[in-house]
Amino acid sequence: MTEVPSEATKKRILFLFSDTGGGHRSATEAMIEALNAEFPGRFETRMVDFFRQYYPRPLKFAPELYPPISRVPKAWALSYKASDGKSRIRAVSTLAYPYVRRAMRRLLQENPTDLIVSVHPLVNNTIMRAMRHSPRPYITVVTDLVSTHAFWFDRRADLVVVATEQARQKAIGYGIAEGNLRVIGLPVSNSFNTPLPDRAAWRAEHGWVNDRPVILLVSGGDGMGPVKRVAKAINEAGLEASLVVICGRNAELRHDLEKVNWQIPVQLLGFTADMAALMAAADMVVTKAGPGSISEAFIAGLPIVIYARLAGQEDGNVSYVVDQGAGVWAPRPREVVEVLRDWIADPQARAQVAAASARAARPNASVEIARLLADELGVRDLA
């Protein structure tokens, strides 16, 4: 008979994230989902957006400021590169800590926990300074794929989980001991591992055509990048395909696309929680170089066209996809169209890229990380 854990015996895990981009939240939710599936009733989990819930002004507005700042590529690249380095983050952290010290101490006091897991680079140094005499273990789960900023890596962390070998090498370069590193992958919801029971029926039910390939155009939760120009170029190219555009929270983008004189079958969607089914039903994906979208596309076995990237932060993601043979870098709309035209005309070539994408997938990353967290707390499966 399986023992049912009591509330008193549950281990508490605090996840530190922020909605500066959609990937931090979705990665956290994927880990919690895996913990609940692998160790039902064994953990009490809590998510804290440290910027929004604890940091003082103006830092508390970081989730709201992220979309407009990231839409200015030169400014983003300058700030990213200017702060990337061990000596630079020490200087930044030394200046910032007195301003956020009380907030960090309050966060720790109000959230008693057995383990802290960070999925955001900008909290690690400050929270571990505040934890100086705390016995609680601290694990960083890096939610960037390849290009990993120095802010991710603090030698005081008990463990650092990265998604790729390239990220592991970067961590070692920043002083993380090899014994404290694990290459596991990016945590992604288990829904991406669940194929549609009847793909053709799903497509028909949702108004997708079954007699031509479907291009899924995504832009992250905030609808960033030159999505409108890419969508219009695909429409004007006369491709024998249909198009599904995920506009995210960008209502203006969706409104503008609704005015287009569409020459091909199209669906325009806002922010959706059904991305796993959309990817499972699509034939190819056109995306910015976000680590979450790439990891999800790998699991779905989709050939990838990358049309935009965040300078610095996502540069390595592009080369990673290309080197794996899983997709193509096409930074101009006409280049996107050329790749899609080739894949539509040659399904066998498209299938080869799709197979390479599937080989790059790490579909069990969330479960592996959940087991790592449980092991850190001495929790074993009771079944």
N, C-alpha and C positions, 0 to 999 in steps of 0.2 A: 504493500500500500504506500502510495506517494505521500510524503509529509507535506502539509500545507503550511508555508511560512507565515508567521505572525507579523503584524506591523512592526513589532519591536525587533525582529530578526532581519528585516529588510535592510539591505545596504543602500545608502543614499549616494547618488551621483549627481553632481552639479555640472551642467553643460554651459559654458560661456560662449556666446555667439553674438552677432549683430546683423541686422538686415541691411548691411552695406553690400548689396548684391544678394542674389537669391541663393547662392551656393552654400553659405554658412548654415542657414536654417534647414535646408533640405538634407544636408549631410548629417546634421544633428538628429533630425527626425528619422532618418534611415537607421542610425545607430540605436536609437530608442526602440524603434520597431523591431530590430534584430534582437535586442536584449529581452524584450517582452516575449518574442517568439521562442528564443532559445532557453530562457530562464523565467518562465511565467511566474509572476508574483514574488520574484526574489529581489527586485530593485524598486526603489522609489527614485524617479528621475525628475529633474527640474531644469528648465531652460531659462537663462537670464540673458537678456539683451543688455550688456553692460553699458554701452553708450547711452541708450535711451532710458534705462531704468536707474542708472547710478551716476554717470559722469555729469559734472557741472556744465553749465552753458559756457561756450557754444558747442562743446564736444558732444553734448547729448543730442544734437541735431544731425549728427553724422549720417544716420540712415536717410534723412531727407536730402542732405547735401551731396550724397554719393552720386546719384544719377546725373545731375547737371555737371558736376566736376568731371566725371568719367567721359562725358560727351565732348570734352575739350582735349584732344589727344596730346597736344604739345605740353599743356600744363600737367596732365597726368604723368606723361613720360618723365618730365623734369623732376617732379616731386618724388616719383618712384625711384629713379636712379640716384637722385641727390641724397636719399636717406638709406640706400642699400649698402651696408658695410658695417662691420663690427664696431669700429670706432665711432661711426656716425650714429648708430642706434644707441650706443652708450651715452653719447652727448645729448641726443634727443630725449632719452629716458631720464637722464639726470635733471634736465630742465623741466620735464613734464611731471615728474613724480610728486613734487611738493603740491602741485595744483590738484592732483587726483588722489592723493594719499588718503584723505578722509573718506572719499567715496569707496576706495578699495577696502578699507577696513570695515566700513559699514556693510559692504557686500558680503564680506566673510562672516560678520556677526549675524546678519539676517538670514544666512543660508547655510546652516550647519550641514556638513556633508562628510562622507567617508572618502570621496574621491572627486577631484576636479578634472574635467576634460575641457580643453580649449580647442575651438575650431576657428579661431580668429587671431591673426598675427599681432594686432595692436593691443592686446590685453596681457600678453605673456610676461613681459618684463615687469610691468607695474604690479600685477597681482602677485607675482612671486616675491617681489620686494616686500609687499605687505604680509606675505606668508612666511617671512624669514624664520620664525621660530615654530612654525606649524609642522606637525608630523604627517599631515594629510598628503597622500601621493598626488602628483600632478602629471597629466598626460596631454600632450599636444597632438592633435590629429590635423595634419596639414591638408587643407582643402584646395590647394593649388596643385596642378599636375606636374609641371616640370620647372618652370621659372618660379623659384621660391625665394621670397624676400628675406633678408637677414632678420627682420622682426619675428619671423616664425620660430627662430632657434635660440633657445636659452638653455645653457648647460645645467641649470638647476632643475629642469624637468626630469621626472623619473623615466619617462619614455617619450619618444617622438615617433609618430607613425607617418610615413610618407607614401605617395602613390606610385612612384617610379624609381628606378635605379638612378636616374639623373638627379632626382630630388635628394636621394640618399647621399650622393657625392657632394651636393651643395651643402647639405647639413654637416657632413664631416668637415668640409672646408670652413664652416662657421664654428667649429669646435665641439660639435656633438660627438660623444664617444660612440664608436661603432656598436658596442654592446647595448647602447640605449636607443638604437634605431631599429625600426621594423618597416620593411617594404611590403605593404599589403594591398594598396589600391585606394580609390576614392569611395567612401560609403555612399551607396545608391539604394533607393528603395527596392525591396524585393519584388514590387510590381513589375519592374523591368525584366525580371526573370520569368514572368508568366506569359506564355504565348497566347494569342487570341485563339479560342476554340474553333472559330470559323471566321477566318480573315475576310473572305469575300462577303459573308453575311454582315459582318461588322461594318465594312465599307458601304454596303448598300443601305444599311440601316441609318448611317450617318450622312447619307447623301453623297458619298464618294463614288466615282465611276470605277468600274472594274475592267474596262476595256483599254485603259491606258495607265502608264505608271504615274504615281503620285509623288510630287516634290513637296517636302515639308520644310518650310522656311521659318526658322526660329531666331529669336533675338534676345533671349534671356528674359527674366521676369519683368524687367523695366522697359522692354522694347527698344533697346539701344542699337546704335549702328545705322548704316545706310540701308535700312530694310526697304524703305519705299522705293529707292532707286533700283535695288535688286529685283523687287517684285515687279515693277513696271518693265524692266528689261526682259524678264522671263515672259511676261504677257505679250510684249511686242515682238518676241522672237518667233512666234508661231510654232512653238514646240508641241509635239504630240504627247501632251502630258496634262495633268491637272495639278493645281497648286493649293496648298493649305498654308496660310500665313498665321503665325502666332504673334499677335501684337503685344502681348503681355499687358502691363498696366498703362501702356501708352495710348490713351484714348484718342489723342490727336492723330497718331499714326493710323489707327483704325478708321477714324473719320475721313482722313485723306484718301485712304485706299478704297473706301466705299464709293468714292466719286470717280474712280477709274473706270473706263470703258473696257471691261474685261473681255478678251478674245478667247480665253480658255476657261474651263471649269475652275472655279475658285471658291474657297471658304476662308473667311476672315474671323479669327477667334481672338478673344481677349486672354487674360490670365487664366490658366487652366490647371487643374490638378490631375488631368487625365493624360499627361504626356506619355506615360508608358504605353497606353493603348494607341495613341497617335503614332508613336514611333514604330510600334509593332505592325501597324496597318500601312505605313508609308513604304516607298521603294528607295528613296534617297533623301538625305537631309542637307540643307544649306544653313549654315550657322556661323555665328561669331565664335571665336576660339575659347569660349568659356569651358573650364574643366569639367563642370557638371554635365553640360550638353554633350561634350565629347565622350565622356565615360558612359553616359546613357546610350549614345549612338553605337558605341562599341558593343554594349550588351545586346542591343537590338540587331546588331549585324548590318548596320546601314553604311553604305558608302557616303563619305563626308566631303562637302565642299565648304571650305572656310573662306568667308568673304571679309572678315574684319577681326581685329584683335586689339586688346588694350596694350599699348606699347610698354615694354618691360615685363609686365605681369604675365602676359599671354604669348610672348614671342616664342618661348620654348614649346608651347602646346602645338603651334603650327608645324614646326620642324618634326615634332614627335609623330604627329598624324601622318605627315608626308613620308617620313622614314619608315614607318610601319607599313606603308603601302595602302593605308586605310582611307586615304582621301587626297585632296588637292587644295593648294592655296591659290585662291583666285580673288585678288583684292579689288578688281574692277568688275562692274556689272557685266560687261561684254565677255570677260573671261569666265564668269560664272555660267553664262549662257553657253559658251563654247564647250565647257566640261559637260554640262547637262545634255547638250545636243549629242555629244559623242556617246554618253552612257545610254541615252534613249535609243540611238541607232544601233548600238552594240550591246545587247543585254548580257552577253558572255563576259565582255570586259567589265561591265558593271558588277557582275556576280563575283569576279575575281577580287575586286576592291572590297566588296561586301564581306567576302570570306576573310580577307586580311583584317578588316575592322573587327570581325567576331573573334579572331585570334588574339587581338590586343585587349580584349575585355577581361575584367577581373570581377566576375559576377558575384563572388562570395565575399567580397571585401567587408561588407557590413557585418556579416556573421563572424568573420575572423576577428574583426575589431571588437565585437561584443564579447567574444570568448576571451580576448586579451584583457578587457576591462574586468570581466568576472574573475579571471585568474589573478589579477592584481589585488582583488579584494578577497581572495580565497574562497570564492563561491563555486560550487560544483553543481552539475546537473543532478537533480534529485530523482529523475526517472529511472 
